[in-house]
């Protein structure tokens, strides 16, 4: 009991007072060692070894690569090309630019793998076009924020790489398992946009000509091939997910420097610097989570939790329901990446003990944490979109409320219909 209080109580207290998540996990781990061994018997060499072991991973090299891809895509003007492709395809529907907003986010998701990159890069393009065509700013911002959550669902996905590495699960399987949920998520958001646009009387644009569609797809064809290269390469066995991320970086650099010529060497230096800063922040979290996971295993905390729940909960579906509520609450206060590092070592052994496939659970947890990105009070994507749209936070929250209906509906479907997640991995990998 003392170990549990030291492990979780210290972590919560440190996070409440504003200590970064990675350092809070290190502090909680040290608190456990202090309570059990005393100050003089702390294995300092083991602390250093475990934190360094956490970041010494070939798989995690994909994270800075995908971060760099997202920044290259945003800086090279690809956002406009993606938006024009989507506009030519679905712009003629009722509430056309709302559908364009969602579809362009789905396309961009296959390039950046990040919800914040989508909201900050593609978001301004989407909202400017919608306001120009007479859409309310609040509605435009709400569609942009909700559709940005598709970014980490449709592969490639930074959270999927992190989860696969932490759970010792096939990243390719998590990628494939995310495709159908990501597409269904986009379609459900488009259905809501259609209903709301009809009620509010938003405009219908003229249908694009075939020549215009071909021209738009031609202009955006090269960047849209990025996810195809990644997925096909992984499934064919030509390269691993980590190698795929590096190859995709090289491909994006060729597009930006040689084809479109929209990035200078000075701008590229800034992009690399910002990517390095973001990566360093993630490495602190990774190091802290590695030490935290070691303490969990060393003192059999996860085993104690499993034994306790096994006696109280018999149904795996009840367990999934309770865990999804728990993950959602955590996601409302902690960003998705730190939450993954915190929760995965604890929850994956638990769900596996109930016979739940870790790929299925991983996709459901990532989906759940993406909802947390647009849920108060912390919601990173909400704050990003609010800053870009320059609207009051309360107005954005009020406008996004209807969009929780399809988001939570899809979460329930993914959680309790495993086939939505497991169909493609079972078909293509097993």
C-alpha positions as CSV (number, residue, x, y, z in Angstrom):
1,X,0.0,0.0,0.0
2,X,2.8,2.4,0.9
3,X,4.4,1.7,-2.5
4,X,1.1,2.4,-4.3
5,X,0.6,5.7,-2.5
6,X,4.2,6.7,-3.2
7,X,4.0,5.8,-6.8
8,X,0.6,7.3,-7.8
9,X,0.2,9.9,-5.0
10,X,3.6,11.5,-5.7
11,X,3.0,11.5,-9.4
12,X,-0.4,13.3,-9.0
13,X,1.0,15.9,-6.6
14,X,3.9,16.7,-8.8
15,X,1.7,17.1,-11.9
16,X,-0.8,19.3,-10.0
17,X,2.0,21.7,-8.9
18,X,3.1,22.0,-12.6
19,X,6.1,19.6,-12.8
20,X,6.4,18.3,-16.4
21,X,5.1,14.8,-16.8
22,X,8.5,13.1,-17.6
23,X,10.1,14.7,-14.5
24,X,7.1,13.9,-12.4
25,X,7.4,10.2,-13.4
26,X,11.1,10.2,-12.4
27,X,10.2,11.9,-9.1
28,X,7.5,9.4,-8.3
29,X,9.9,6.5,-9.1
30,X,12.5,8.0,-6.8
31,X,9.8,8.4,-4.1
32,X,9.0,4.7,-4.2
33,X,12.7,3.8,-3.9
34,X,13.1,6.2,-1.0
35,X,10.1,4.7,0.8
36,X,11.4,1.2,0.3
37,X,15.2,1.5,0.5
38,X,16.0,4.8,2.3
39,X,18.1,7.6,1.0
40,X,21.5,5.8,1.4
41,X,20.5,2.7,-0.5
42,X,19.0,4.2,-3.7
43,X,20.6,2.4,-6.8
44,X,21.7,5.5,-8.6
45,X,23.5,3.5,-11.3
46,X,20.2,1.7,-12.0
47,X,18.3,5.0,-12.2
48,X,20.7,6.2,-14.9
49,X,20.7,2.9,-16.7
50,X,16.9,2.6,-16.8
51,X,16.4,6.2,-18.1
52,X,19.0,5.8,-20.8
53,X,17.6,2.4,-21.7
54,X,14.2,4.0,-22.4
55,X,15.5,6.3,-25.1
56,X,17.9,3.8,-26.6
57,X,15.3,2.4,-29.0
58,X,15.5,2.0,-32.8
59,X,11.7,2.0,-33.0
60,X,11.4,5.4,-31.4
61,X,13.6,7.0,-34.0
62,X,10.4,7.2,-36.1
63,X,9.1,9.9,-33.8
64,X,11.5,12.8,-34.8
65,X,11.1,11.6,-38.4
66,X,7.3,12.0,-38.4
67,X,7.6,15.3,-36.5
68,X,9.9,16.5,-39.3
69,X,7.5,15.3,-42.0
70,X,4.7,17.3,-40.4
71,X,6.7,20.5,-40.3
72,X,8.0,20.0,-43.8
73,X,4.5,19.6,-45.1
74,X,3.2,22.7,-43.3
75,X,6.1,24.9,-44.5
76,X,6.1,23.7,-48.1
77,X,2.6,24.9,-48.9
78,X,1.3,21.4,-49.2
79,X,-1.7,22.3,-47.0
80,X,-3.2,24.4,-49.8
81,X,-2.8,21.6,-52.3
82,X,-4.4,19.1,-50.0
83,X,-7.3,21.5,-49.4
84,X,-7.8,22.1,-53.1
85,X,-8.0,18.3,-53.8
86,X,-10.7,17.9,-51.1
87,X,-12.6,20.9,-52.4
88,X,-12.7,19.6,-55.9
89,X,-14.1,16.2,-54.7
90,X,-16.8,17.2,-52.0
91,X,-17.1,20.9,-52.2
92,X,-20.5,20.7,-54.0
93,X,-22.2,19.0,-51.1
94,X,-24.5,20.8,-48.6
95,X,-22.1,22.6,-46.3
96,X,-19.4,21.8,-48.8
97,X,-16.4,23.5,-47.1
98,X,-17.2,21.7,-43.9
99,X,-16.9,18.4,-45.8
100,X,-13.7,19.7,-47.4
101,X,-12.4,20.5,-44.0
102,X,-12.9,16.9,-42.8
103,X,-11.7,15.2,-46.0
104,X,-8.6,17.4,-46.2
105,X,-7.8,16.5,-42.6
106,X,-8.1,12.8,-43.5
107,X,-5.7,13.2,-46.4
108,X,-3.3,15.3,-44.3
109,X,-3.5,12.7,-41.6
110,X,-1.6,10.3,-43.8
111,X,1.3,12.8,-44.0
112,X,1.7,14.4,-40.6
113,X,0.5,11.9,-38.0
114,X,-0.2,14.7,-35.5
115,X,-3.4,16.4,-34.5
116,X,-1.6,19.6,-33.5
117,X,0.2,19.7,-36.9
118,X,-3.1,19.3,-38.7
119,X,-4.8,22.0,-36.6
120,X,-1.9,24.5,-36.8
121,X,-0.9,23.9,-40.4
122,X,-4.0,23.0,-42.3
123,X,-6.4,24.7,-39.9
124,X,-5.8,28.3,-41.0
125,X,-6.3,27.4,-44.7
126,X,-9.6,25.6,-43.8
127,X,-11.0,28.3,-41.6
128,X,-10.1,31.2,-43.9
129,X,-11.9,29.5,-46.8
130,X,-15.0,28.7,-44.7
131,X,-15.4,32.2,-43.3
132,X,-15.0,33.6,-46.8
133,X,-17.9,31.5,-48.0
134,X,-20.2,32.7,-45.2
135,X,-19.7,30.0,-42.5
136,X,-19.7,31.1,-38.8
137,X,-16.3,31.4,-37.3
138,X,-17.3,29.2,-34.3
139,X,-18.6,26.5,-36.6
140,X,-15.5,26.6,-38.8
141,X,-13.3,26.3,-35.7
142,X,-15.3,23.4,-34.3
143,X,-15.1,21.5,-37.5
144,X,-11.4,22.1,-37.8
145,X,-10.7,21.0,-34.2
146,X,-12.8,17.8,-34.4
147,X,-11.4,16.8,-37.7
148,X,-7.8,17.4,-36.6
149,X,-8.2,14.5,-34.2
150,X,-8.2,12.2,-37.3
151,X,-4.4,13.0,-37.7
152,X,-3.1,10.5,-35.2
153,X,-5.7,7.9,-36.2
154,X,-5.1,7.3,-39.9
155,X,-1.5,6.1,-40.3
156,X,1.3,7.1,-40.1
157,X,0.7,8.0,-36.5
158,X,3.1,9.1,-33.8
159,X,0.9,7.8,-31.0
160,X,0.7,4.4,-32.8
161,X,4.5,4.2,-32.9
162,X,4.8,5.1,-29.2
163,X,2.1,2.6,-28.2
164,X,3.6,-0.2,-30.3
165,X,7.1,0.4,-28.8
166,X,5.8,0.5,-25.2
167,X,3.4,-2.4,-25.6
168,X,5.8,-4.6,-27.5
169,X,3.2,-4.9,-30.2
170,X,3.5,-4.7,-34.0
171,X,3.4,-1.1,-35.1
172,X,2.3,-2.2,-38.6
173,X,-0.7,-4.0,-37.0
174,X,-1.6,-0.8,-35.0
175,X,-1.3,1.2,-38.3
176,X,-3.6,-1.2,-40.2
177,X,-6.1,-1.4,-37.3
178,X,-6.4,2.4,-37.3
179,X,-7.4,2.8,-41.0
180,X,-11.1,1.7,-40.8
181,X,-11.8,3.6,-37.5
182,X,-10.1,6.7,-39.0
183,X,-12.2,6.5,-42.2
184,X,-15.4,5.9,-40.2
185,X,-14.6,8.8,-37.9
186,X,-14.3,11.1,-40.9
187,X,-17.5,9.9,-42.5
188,X,-19.4,10.3,-39.2
189,X,-18.1,13.9,-38.8
190,X,-19.2,14.6,-42.4
191,X,-22.7,13.3,-41.7
192,X,-22.9,15.7,-38.8
193,X,-21.6,18.6,-40.9
194,X,-24.3,17.8,-43.5
195,X,-27.1,17.9,-40.9
196,X,-25.9,21.1,-39.2
197,X,-25.3,22.8,-42.5
198,X,-28.8,22.0,-43.7
199,X,-30.3,23.4,-40.5
200,X,-28.2,26.6,-40.6
201,X,-28.6,27.1,-44.3
202,X,-25.0,27.1,-45.2
203,X,-24.2,27.4,-48.9
204,X,-23.8,24.8,-51.6
205,X,-20.9,25.4,-54.0
206,X,-20.8,24.6,-57.7
207,X,-19.7,21.1,-58.6
208,X,-16.2,21.0,-59.9
209,X,-15.6,20.0,-63.5
210,X,-13.7,16.8,-64.3
211,X,-10.8,18.9,-65.6
212,X,-10.6,20.8,-62.3
213,X,-10.7,17.6,-60.3
214,X,-7.8,16.2,-62.4
215,X,-5.8,19.4,-62.1
216,X,-6.3,19.5,-58.3
217,X,-5.3,15.8,-57.9
218,X,-2.3,16.3,-60.2
219,X,-1.1,19.3,-58.1
220,X,-1.4,17.3,-54.8
221,X,-0.5,13.9,-56.1
222,X,3.1,13.8,-54.9
223,X,2.5,14.7,-51.3
224,X,-0.5,12.3,-51.2
225,X,1.8,9.5,-52.1
226,X,3.6,9.8,-48.8
227,X,1.2,7.5,-46.8
228,X,1.1,5.1,-49.7
229,X,4.9,4.7,-49.7
230,X,4.9,4.2,-45.9
231,X,2.1,1.6,-45.8
232,X,3.0,-0.3,-48.9
233,X,6.7,-0.4,-47.9
234,X,5.9,-1.8,-44.4
235,X,3.3,-4.4,-45.6
236,X,5.6,-5.6,-48.4
237,X,8.5,-6.1,-45.9
238,X,10.8,-3.7,-47.8
239,X,11.4,-1.7,-44.7
240,X,10.3,-1.4,-41.0
241,X,8.1,1.4,-39.7
242,X,11.1,3.3,-38.5
243,X,12.9,2.9,-41.8
244,X,9.7,4.0,-43.5
245,X,9.6,7.3,-41.5
246,X,13.2,8.1,-42.6
247,X,12.4,7.3,-46.3
248,X,9.3,9.5,-46.1
249,X,11.5,12.3,-44.8
250,X,13.8,12.0,-47.8
251,X,10.8,11.9,-50.1
252,X,9.2,15.0,-48.5
253,X,12.6,16.9,-48.8
254,X,12.8,16.0,-52.5
255,X,9.3,17.4,-53.0
256,X,9.9,20.6,-50.9
257,X,13.4,21.4,-52.3
258,X,13.5,20.1,-55.8
259,X,9.9,19.9,-57.0
260,X,8.0,22.7,-55.4
261,X,11.0,24.7,-54.3
262,X,9.1,26.4,-51.5
263,X,11.6,26.0,-48.6
264,X,14.9,27.7,-48.4
265,X,18.0,26.4,-46.5
266,X,17.4,29.0,-43.8
267,X,13.8,27.8,-43.3
268,X,14.9,24.2,-43.3
269,X,17.3,25.0,-40.5
270,X,14.4,26.5,-38.4
271,X,12.3,23.4,-39.1
272,X,15.1,21.1,-38.0
273,X,15.7,23.2,-34.9
274,X,12.0,23.2,-33.9
275,X,11.8,19.4,-34.5
276,X,14.9,18.9,-32.3
277,X,13.3,20.9,-29.5
278,X,10.0,18.9,-29.7
279,X,12.0,15.6,-29.8
280,X,14.0,16.6,-26.8
281,X,10.9,17.3,-24.8
282,X,9.5,13.8,-25.8
283,X,12.8,12.1,-24.8
284,X,12.5,13.4,-21.3
285,X,9.0,11.9,-21.1
286,X,10.3,8.6,-22.6
287,X,13.2,8.4,-20.1
288,X,10.9,9.1,-17.2
289,X,8.3,6.6,-18.4
290,X,11.0,3.9,-18.8
291,X,12.1,4.3,-15.1
292,X,8.4,4.4,-14.0
293,X,7.7,1.2,-15.9
294,X,10.7,-0.5,-14.3
295,X,9.5,0.5,-10.8
296,X,6.0,-0.8,-11.7
297,X,7.5,-4.2,-12.7
298,X,10.1,-4.3,-9.9
299,X,7.5,-3.9,-7.2
300,X,4.8,-5.9,-9.0
301,X,2.3,-3.0,-9.0
302,X,0.7,-4.1,-12.2
303,X,0.3,-7.6,-10.9
304,X,-1.4,-6.3,-7.8
305,X,-3.8,-4.2,-9.9
306,X,-4.6,-7.3,-12.1
307,X,-5.2,-9.5,-9.1
308,X,-7.5,-6.9,-7.5
309,X,-9.6,-6.3,-10.6
310,X,-9.8,-10.0,-11.5
311,X,-11.7,-10.6,-8.3
312,X,-14.0,-7.6,-8.8
313,X,-14.6,-7.7,-12.6
314,X,-15.3,-10.8,-14.6
315,X,-16.5,-9.4,-18.0
316,X,-13.9,-8.1,-20.3
317,X,-16.5,-5.7,-21.9
318,X,-17.2,-4.2,-18.5
319,X,-13.4,-3.8,-18.0
320,X,-13.1,-2.1,-21.4
321,X,-16.0,0.2,-20.6
322,X,-14.4,1.3,-17.2
323,X,-11.0,1.6,-18.8
324,X,-12.3,3.8,-21.6
325,X,-13.9,6.1,-19.0
326,X,-10.6,6.2,-17.0
327,X,-8.5,6.9,-20.2
328,X,-11.0,9.7,-21.2
329,X,-10.7,11.4,-17.8
330,X,-6.9,11.2,-18.0
331,X,-6.9,12.5,-21.6
332,X,-8.9,15.6,-20.5
333,X,-6.0,16.7,-18.2
334,X,-2.9,15.2,-19.8
335,X,-1.7,15.4,-23.4
336,X,-2.0,12.3,-25.5
337,X,1.7,11.4,-25.7
338,X,2.5,11.7,-22.0
339,X,-0.7,9.8,-21.3
340,X,0.4,6.9,-23.5
341,X,3.7,6.7,-21.7
342,X,2.0,6.8,-18.3
343,X,-0.9,4.3,-19.1
344,X,0.5,1.8,-21.5
345,X,2.8,-0.1,-19.1
346,X,-0.1,-0.3,-16.5
347,X,-3.1,-1.1,-18.7
348,X,-1.7,-3.4,-21.5
349,X,-0.8,-6.3,-19.1
350,X,-4.2,-5.9,-17.5
351,X,-6.2,-6.2,-20.8
352,X,-4.0,-9.0,-22.1
353,X,-4.9,-11.0,-18.9
354,X,-8.6,-10.6,-19.9
355,X,-7.9,-12.0,-23.4
356,X,-8.2,-8.6,-25.1
357,X,-6.0,-8.1,-28.1
358,X,-3.4,-5.3,-27.4
359,X,-3.8,-4.0,-31.0
360,X,-7.5,-3.6,-30.5
361,X,-7.0,-1.9,-27.1
362,X,-4.3,0.3,-28.4
363,X,-6.3,1.7,-31.2
364,X,-9.3,2.3,-28.9
365,X,-7.0,4.0,-26.3
366,X,-5.4,6.3,-29.0
367,X,-8.8,7.2,-30.3
368,X,-10.0,8.0,-26.8
369,X,-7.0,10.2,-26.1
370,X,-7.6,12.1,-29.3
371,X,-11.1,13.0,-28.0
372,X,-9.3,14.3,-25.0
373,X,-7.4,16.7,-27.3
374,X,-10.7,18.5,-28.0
375,X,-12.2,18.2,-24.5
376,X,-11.8,20.9,-21.8
377,X,-10.1,21.8,-19.6
378,X,-6.7,21.1,-21.2
379,X,-7.5,20.0,-24.8
380,X,-4.3,21.0,-26.7
381,X,-6.1,21.1,-30.1
382,X,-8.8,23.3,-28.7
383,X,-6.3,25.9,-27.6
384,X,-4.4,25.6,-30.9
385,X,-7.6,26.2,-32.9
386,X,-8.8,28.9,-30.6
387,X,-5.5,30.8,-31.1
388,X,-5.7,30.4,-34.9
389,X,-9.4,31.4,-35.1
390,X,-9.1,34.2,-32.6
391,X,-12.4,33.4,-30.9
392,X,-13.4,33.1,-27.2
393,X,-12.6,29.7,-25.7
394,X,-16.2,29.4,-24.4
395,X,-17.6,30.0,-27.8
396,X,-15.4,27.3,-29.3
397,X,-16.4,24.8,-26.6
398,X,-20.1,25.6,-27.2
399,X,-19.8,25.1,-30.9
400,X,-17.9,21.8,-30.6
401,X,-20.4,20.2,-28.3
402,X,-22.5,18.5,-31.2
403,X,-19.3,17.0,-32.6
404,X,-18.8,14.9,-29.4
405,X,-21.8,12.8,-30.6
406,X,-20.0,11.1,-33.6
407,X,-16.7,11.0,-31.7
408,X,-18.1,9.2,-28.7
409,X,-20.3,7.0,-30.9
410,X,-17.3,5.9,-32.8
411,X,-15.4,5.3,-29.6
412,X,-18.1,2.9,-28.4
413,X,-18.2,1.2,-31.7
414,X,-14.4,0.7,-31.8
415,X,-14.3,-0.5,-28.2
416,X,-17.1,-3.1,-28.4
417,X,-16.8,-4.2,-32.1
418,X,-13.2,-5.5,-32.3
419,X,-13.7,-6.4,-35.9
420,X,-13.6,-2.7,-36.9
421,X,-10.0,-2.6,-35.7
422,X,-8.8,-6.2,-36.3
423,X,-10.2,-6.9,-39.7
424,X,-7.3,-5.4,-41.7
425,X,-4.5,-6.7,-39.4
426,X,-5.9,-10.2,-39.5
427,X,-6.4,-10.0,-43.2
428,X,-3.0,-8.7,-44.2
429,X,-0.6,-9.7,-41.4
430,X,-2.0,-13.0,-40.1
